[in-house]
Amino acid sequence: MEEILKTNEPLEEQLAQGRKMETLGILASGIAHDFKNILTIIIGFAELALDDHTNLPKVKRHLGEVLEASYRAKDLAQQILSFSRSGDKEKRPVKVNPMVKEVLKLIRASLPPTIEIHQDISDTVYEIYADPTQLHQVLMNLCTNAGHAMKEKGGVLEVTLSDLNRDLAAISEENPAPSPYLRLTVSDTGHGMTPEVIQHIFDPFFTTKIDGEGTGLGLSIVQGIVKNLDGEITVESQPGKGSYFHVFLPLLENTAAPKEKTTAAVPHGNERILLVDDEAALVNMGRKMLEKLGYVVTPCTAGLEALQAFCHDPASFDLVITDLTMRDMDGKQLIRELSRKKPGVPIILCTGYTQDIYREDFSGLDLDAFILKPYNKAEIARVVRRVLDQ
């Protein structure tokens, strides 16, 4: 079976995706709990803002809490999409530090409060050459297993990130890893493993979990991914003393200390924009954002309505922003019709279906940019200005 996993690519993909769905199922109740907490915060502070509408300082504080909770919800949704999506296995430079932090946020939702999460991540920005979806899966599987080992008594899940130029003691004669290498360690203070269990821990379908709690494919898939990245994975464990999983991955040469972020001004304009979305509240919000940025906005809540408004006077619009999925006419159809009426009109597609953006074929469409929901004023301002200035 191990040989099949290595050579039969379609089967390997199916098993890996199945393991991801299994892990996501384990996370589901915790994720739902976290979303309910976030929604409770949003609803509660929105109501408080309405109650205190005459007290401007209080309203601002309440709305600040609403905005912060909304960003938490956005991050959580993106993490779920990133983890559940079948990767195209395209390797590219990936910054490991932010991905580790994202995974720890996501895993926190599924762990009981008796399990603490610690992180020791160097300030150095570590970059490796990998498929980000597969790297995300390695992190999720290791953290999920660590949490499972402590589910009865609680404990500490710790993730450390360092490079071997500073940590040469991590390399042993049995597991040589020439510099420069990244060392990722996921440890727990759970029940630990015997030498006999450790000997088979990476074998396909080997598991110490009871029926219904796991297939035994997780660590086998993790090892396959790590080896495919020219890395190594090792384990240290003793019964009653927890476990340490060390992942060694080759670093890209341009790994360096992080640059300080600079806050750019939000760009404004005065052009005329046709805004289309079948959600009236989204159209209203988008219109107000764009008008505050100086633009003149014509809002429409249906594709046919937008097409009629555009055809009435195509010259009166400098830009179109349209949703992808609408009831009467989808975004693709609308884009084709608008391009026939006014070839070259700048068009931005706005959607919440992240998977469609990665997988759908938009060739042949006169499309200038994408905006992914949910967005904020700064994001839409930058995309609109960039497209108009091209």
C-alpha positions in Angstrom: 0.0 0.0 0.0 2.9 2.3 0.8 4.2 1.8 -2.8 0.8 2.6 -4.2 0.7 5.9 -2.3 4.0 6.9 -3.7 3.4 6.0 -7.4 -0.4 6.3 -8.0 -0.9 10.0 -8.2 -4.7 10.1 -8.5 -5.1 7.8 -5.5 -2.6 9.8 -3.5 -4.5 13.0 -4.2 -7.8 11.4 -3.2 -6.4 10.1 0.0 -4.8 13.4 0.9 -8.0 15.3 0.2 -10.0 12.8 2.2 -7.6 13.3 5.1 -8.1 17.1 4.8 -11.8 16.7 4.9 -11.5 14.4 7.9 -9.4 17.0 9.7 -11.9 19.8 8.7 -14.7 17.7 10.1 -12.8 17.5 13.5 -12.5 21.2 13.4 -16.1 21.9 12.4 -17.7 22.2 15.8 -15.0 24.4 17.1 -15.2 26.6 13.9 -19.0 26.9 14.3 -18.4 27.9 18.0 -15.9 30.5 17.0 -18.2 32.0 14.3 -21.1 32.2 16.8 -18.8 34.1 19.2 -17.8 36.5 16.4 -21.4 37.0 15.3 -22.5 37.6 18.9 -19.8 40.3 19.2 -20.9 41.9 15.9 -24.6 41.9 16.7 -24.1 43.0 20.3 -21.9 46.0 19.5 -24.1 47.0 16.6 -27.1 47.1 18.9 -25.1 49.1 21.4 -24.1 51.6 18.7 -27.7 52.1 17.8 -28.7 52.5 21.5 -25.9 55.1 22.0 -26.4 56.8 18.7 -26.3 60.3 20.3 -23.0 59.6 22.0 -20.4 59.8 19.2 -17.4 58.5 21.2 -19.3 55.4 22.4 -20.6 54.8 18.9 -17.0 54.8 17.5 -15.8 52.4 20.1 -18.7 50.0 19.5 -18.2 50.1 15.7 -14.5 49.5 16.2 -15.4 46.3 18.0 -17.7 45.4 15.2 -15.0 46.0 12.6 -12.4 44.0 14.6 -14.8 41.0 14.9 -15.6 41.2 11.2 -12.0 40.9 10.3 -11.7 37.8 12.5 -14.6 36.3 10.6 -13.0 37.1 7.3 -9.6 35.5 8.4 -11.4 32.4 9.6 -13.3 31.9 6.4 -10.2 32.4 4.3 -8.3 29.8 6.4 -11.1 27.3 5.9 -11.1 27.8 2.2 -7.3 27.6 2.0 -7.3 24.3 3.9 -10.3 22.7 2.1 -9.3 23.5 -1.4 -7.7 20.9 -3.6 -4.3 22.4 -4.4 -3.0 22.5 -8.0 0.4 21.4 -6.6 2.1 24.4 -8.1 5.2 25.2 -6.1 6.2 28.8 -5.5 7.9 30.9 -2.8 5.9 30.7 0.4 6.4 32.7 3.6 6.1 30.2 6.4 5.7 32.6 9.4 2.3 34.0 8.5 1.0 30.5 7.5 2.0 29.1 10.9 0.1 31.9 12.7 -3.0 31.4 10.5 -3.0 27.6 11.3 -2.7 28.3 15.0 -5.7 30.7 14.8 -7.7 28.1 13.0 -6.7 25.2 15.3 -7.6 27.3 18.4 -11.3 27.1 17.5 -11.3 23.3 17.8 -9.3 22.9 21.0 -10.7 22.8 24.5 -9.6 25.6 26.9 -7.5 23.1 28.8 -5.0 23.1 25.9 -2.8 26.1 25.7 -1.1 27.2 22.5 2.4 28.6 22.6 4.5 29.8 19.7 8.1 30.6 19.4 8.6 32.1 15.9 11.8 33.9 14.9 11.5 37.5 13.6 13.3 36.3 10.5 10.9 35.9 7.5 11.4 32.2 6.4 10.6 31.5 2.8 10.6 28.1 1.2 9.6 26.7 -2.3 6.4 24.7 -1.8 2.7 24.3 -2.7 1.1 26.5 0.0 -2.0 24.2 0.2 0.2 21.2 1.0 2.3 23.1 3.5 -1.0 24.2 5.2 -2.0 20.5 5.3 1.3 19.5 7.0 0.8 22.1 9.7 -2.9 21.3 10.2 -2.3 17.6 10.5 0.6 17.9 13.0 -1.3 20.4 15.1 -4.5 18.4 15.0 -2.6 15.2 16.1 -0.9 17.2 19.0 -4.3 18.4 20.2 -5.8 14.9 20.0 -2.9 13.6 22.2 -4.0 16.1 25.0 -7.7 16.0 24.6 -8.3 14.1 27.9 -6.0 15.9 30.3 -5.1 19.1 28.5 -1.6 20.5 28.1 0.5 22.7 25.9 0.7 22.7 22.1 3.8 24.6 21.0 5.1 25.5 17.5 8.6 26.8 17.1 10.2 28.1 13.9 13.9 28.6 13.5 16.7 28.2 11.0 19.6 25.7 11.4 22.2 28.4 11.0 21.3 29.4 14.6 20.2 25.9 15.8 22.8 23.4 14.6 22.1 21.2 17.6 18.9 20.1 15.9 20.9 18.1 13.3 22.0 14.7 14.3 24.2 12.1 12.5 21.2 10.1 11.7 19.3 13.1 10.3 21.7 15.3 8.5 20.3 18.5 7.0 22.8 20.9 5.5 22.3 24.6 6.0 20.4 26.7 5.3 17.3 24.8 6.5 14.2 25.7 8.3 13.2 23.8 11.4 9.5 23.6 12.2 8.7 21.8 15.5 5.2 20.9 16.7 5.2 19.5 20.2 2.7 18.5 22.8 2.6 17.4 26.5 0.3 14.5 25.9 0.5 10.8 26.5 3.5 10.3 24.3 4.5 7.1 22.3 6.4 4.0 22.9 9.4 3.1 20.6 7.3 0.4 19.0 4.6 3.0 18.0 7.2 5.4 16.8 8.7 2.8 14.5 5.4 2.6 12.6 4.1 6.1 13.0 4.5 7.1 9.3 3.1 3.8 7.9 -0.1 4.2 5.9 -3.2 3.3 7.8 -1.3 2.8 11.1 -3.2 4.6 13.9 -3.5 4.5 17.7 -6.9 6.2 17.6 -10.1 4.3 18.2 -12.5 3.5 15.3 -14.1 6.6 13.9 -11.4 9.0 15.1 -8.9 8.7 12.2 -7.8 6.7 9.2 -4.1 6.6 10.0 -3.2 8.4 6.7 -2.4 11.8 8.3 1.3 11.3 9.1 1.9 9.1 6.1 0.7 12.0 3.9 2.6 14.5 5.8 5.8 12.5 5.3 5.1 12.3 1.6 4.6 16.0 1.3 7.8 16.8 3.3 9.9 14.5 1.2 8.5 15.9 -2.0 9.8 19.3 -0.7 13.3 17.8 -0.3 12.8 17.9 3.4 12.8 15.5 6.4 10.5 14.8 9.3 11.6 13.2 12.6 9.8 12.4 15.8 10.9 12.3 19.5 8.6 10.9 22.1 8.4 9.0 25.4 5.3 7.6 27.2 3.9 10.2 29.5 6.3 13.0 28.3 4.7 14.1 25.1 6.0 14.2 21.5 8.1 16.4 19.3 7.7 16.4 15.5 10.6 18.2 13.7 10.2 19.2 10.0 13.3 20.3 8.2 12.8 22.2 4.9 15.3 23.9 2.6 15.2 27.6 2.8 15.3 30.0 -0.2 18.4 32.1 -0.3 16.5 35.4 -0.1 15.2 34.7 3.5 15.8 37.9 5.4 14.6 40.0 8.3 11.1 41.6 7.7 10.9 45.1 6.3 8.9 47.7 8.1 5.4 48.2 6.8 4.5 51.6 5.5 0.9 52.8 5.5 -0.1 54.1 2.0 -2.7 56.8 1.6 -6.1 55.6 0.3 -6.4 56.8 -3.3 -9.5 58.9 -4.4 -11.0 59.8 -7.7 -13.9 61.4 -9.5 -14.8 59.0 -12.3 -18.2 57.5 -12.9 -18.8 53.9 -11.8 -21.5 51.3 -12.5 -21.8 49.1 -9.5 -23.7 45.8 -9.8 -24.7 43.2 -7.2 -27.9 41.4 -6.5 -27.6 41.9 -2.8 -29.1 45.3 -2.1 -27.2 45.8 1.1 -23.9 45.2 -0.6 -24.7 47.6 -3.4 -25.7 50.2 -0.8 -22.5 49.7 1.2 -20.3 49.7 -1.9 -21.9 52.9 -3.2 -21.3 54.7 0.0 -17.7 53.6 0.2 -17.0 54.7 -3.4 -18.9 58.0 -3.0 -16.7 58.8 0.1 -13.7 58.3 -2.2 -15.1 60.9 -4.6 -16.6 58.7 -7.3 -20.0 59.1 -8.9 -21.8 55.8 -8.6 -24.8 54.3 -10.4 -26.0 51.3 -8.3 -27.9 48.3 -9.8 -29.2 45.2 -8.1 -29.7 43.1 -11.2 -27.7 42.3 -14.3 -30.4 43.2 -16.8 -31.0 46.5 -14.9 -27.3 47.3 -15.2 -27.2 46.4 -18.9 -30.1 48.7 -19.6 -28.6 51.6 -17.7 -25.3 51.1 -19.5 -26.8 50.8 -22.9 -28.8 54.0 -22.3 -25.5 56.0 -22.3 -22.3 53.9 -22.4 -20.1 57.1 -22.5 -21.4 58.1 -19.1 -19.5 55.2 -17.3 -15.7 55.0 -16.8 -15.7 51.7 -14.9 -17.9 48.8 -14.1 -17.8 46.7 -10.9 -20.0 43.6 -11.1 -20.7 40.5 -9.0 -20.1 37.0 -10.5 -23.3 35.2 -9.4 -26.6 37.0 -10.0 -30.2 35.7 -10.4 -31.1 37.1 -13.8 -27.7 37.3 -15.6 -24.4 36.2 -14.3 -21.3 38.3 -14.3 -19.7 36.7 -17.3 -22.8 37.3 -19.5 -23.0 40.9 -18.3 -19.3 41.5 -19.0 -19.6 40.1 -22.6 -22.6 42.4 -23.3 -21.0 45.5 -21.8 -17.8 44.9 -23.8 -19.9 44.7 -27.0 -21.5 48.0 -26.3 -18.3 49.7 -25.3 -15.1 47.8 -26.2 -12.3 48.5 -23.8 -14.5 49.7 -20.9 -12.6 48.8 -17.6 -14.4 46.0 -15.7 -13.7 44.6 -12.2 -15.2 41.3 -11.2 -16.3 41.2 -7.5 -17.1 37.8 -5.9 -17.1 35.8 -2.7 -16.5 32.5 -4.5 -12.7 32.2 -4.0 -12.6 28.8 -5.6 -14.2 30.0 -8.8 -11.6 32.7 -9.2 -8.8 30.0 -9.1 -10.6 27.4 -11.2 -12.9 29.1 -13.7 -11.8 30.1 -17.2 -12.1 33.8 -17.7 -10.2 33.8 -21.0 -11.9 35.8 -23.7 -13.5 38.2 -21.2 -12.4 41.9 -21.2 -11.7 41.7 -17.5 -9.2 44.1 -15.7 -9.1 42.9 -12.1 -10.8 40.9 -9.3 -12.0 42.0 -5.9 -12.7 39.2 -3.4 -15.4 39.6 -0.8 -15.3 40.7 2.0 -13.4 43.8 1.1 -12.8 47.1 2.9 -12.6 50.7 1.7 -8.9 50.7 1.3 -8.9 47.5 -0.8 -11.5 48.6 -3.2 -10.0 52.0 -3.4 -6.6 50.6 -4.5 -8.0 48.2 -7.1 -10.3 50.8 -8.6 -7.6 53.4 -8.9 -5.1 50.9 -10.3 -7.5 49.8 -13.0 -8.6 53.4 -13.9 -4.9 54.5 -14.1 -3.9 51.7 -16.5 
